[in-house]
């Protein structure tokens, strides 16, 4: 199960773009928390604490959120809005409250373990085409990540979603979708027609037929008589 971390939040009194800009200038981040069976609530978070927290967790990590000193609630980070020019600057965050008996849908990271046989012994390249897996699961069974053993993969072989096993969870992705594969190393590229043309162009060009020695020496018959 994923680890749980904590986050303290205050109640946000004002809304709108102007209020949000003021909060960010003060080192605060506007946020909202919502969930099944509760009204959404506008929050304010400490920007420095939030940035550090997000750098250490994933979207599947439960967060214990304490709002204005009340009993903490467990939530997941659903969305993080960032400044498109400075992505390190967080503009807004959405939190989704979860409950012990409520099945939730979320994405968990996929982590490849080992060095494939096709890479280690035959010079292949490991290509990871999927980095997160969408599942439905109870909060107590949320995995921190899904481990995928790639040690036995040979050249041309792949691991598919249908090969994965996530205990106590329902996988919501088509089983035929590839997670990763080992592709053959690139062969030495053959000489291309363009390269051949460049080589031919570099050779000396013959303008006309070579002259005979008599022509070069002026040895041809000429009639000098008047």
Secondary structure, 3 states (H helix, E strand, C coil): CCCCEEEEEEECCCCCHHHHHHHHHCCEEEEEEEECCEEEEEEEEEHHHHHHHHCCCCCCCCEEEEECCCCCEEEEEEEEEECCCCCCCEEEEEEEECCCCCEEEEEEEEEEECCCHHHHCCCCEEEECCCEEEEEEEHHHCCCEEEEECCCCCCCCEEEHHHCCCCCEEECCCCCCEEEEEECCCCCCCCCHHHHHHHHHHCCCCCCCCCCHHHHHCCCCCCCCC
